[in-house]
Amino acid sequence: MIGDNKMRVRLCGYDRKVLDVAVAEIVEVIKRTGGKVAGPIPLPTKVARFTVNRSPHVDKKARDQFELAAHCRILDILEATPQTMDDLTKLEIPAGVDVGIRKPKNSKRSSNLVNNKNKKTKK
């Protein structure tokens, strides 16, 4: 029954401080409603770098460089109550934070599928 209550929340944003505030709010809501949470787990920062010409026709060696850093965090909700889910849907997340919620993959199920495929090929 515990496996049914597991949820994974992935938060991404360009501003690290706003992202940390959103994570703290979510963790506080989960703990207040009696749920258990693991994390936040910081993921590696994805940095996109762009180099552009300052002027398209003259002085080709003059360039500007820009970078855009995307910060991500993962929260695992180990035991979620119905009240936890209701409070999370009502929670106001700051602008600029992308939230994705999904159930983690069941490793037992995937190993059973591999075993069934091996049995079919042996026949």
BELUR-V943954 format. One line per field, one symbol per residue. ss: DSSP state (H for helix, E for strand, C for the rest). phi: phi as a letter, one per 20 degrees, with the letter a starting at -180 (. if undefined). psi: psi as a letter, one per 20 degrees, with the letter a starting at -180 (. if undefined). A space follows every 50 residues. Layout:
# BELUR-V943954
ss=???
phi=???
psi=???
This chain:
# BELUR-V943954
ss=CHHHHCEEEEEEECCHHHHHHHHHHHHHHHHHCCCEEEEEEECCCEEEEE EEECCCCCCCCCEEEEEEEEEEEEEEEEECCHHHHHHHHHCCCCCCEEEE EECCCCHHHHHHHHHHHHHHHHC
phi=.fffefcddddcaedfffffffffffffffffenedcdpfdfegfedddc dcffcfdclfeecdccccdddcccddeecdegfffffffefeeffndedc cbeffefffffffffffffffff
psi=hhhhipqppppqrhohghghggghgghggghhjjrpqpaqoprqpppppp pqqgpihqmhioqqpqqopopqqppoogoprhhghghhhipopqqjpppp prpqqohgghhhhghhhhhhhh.
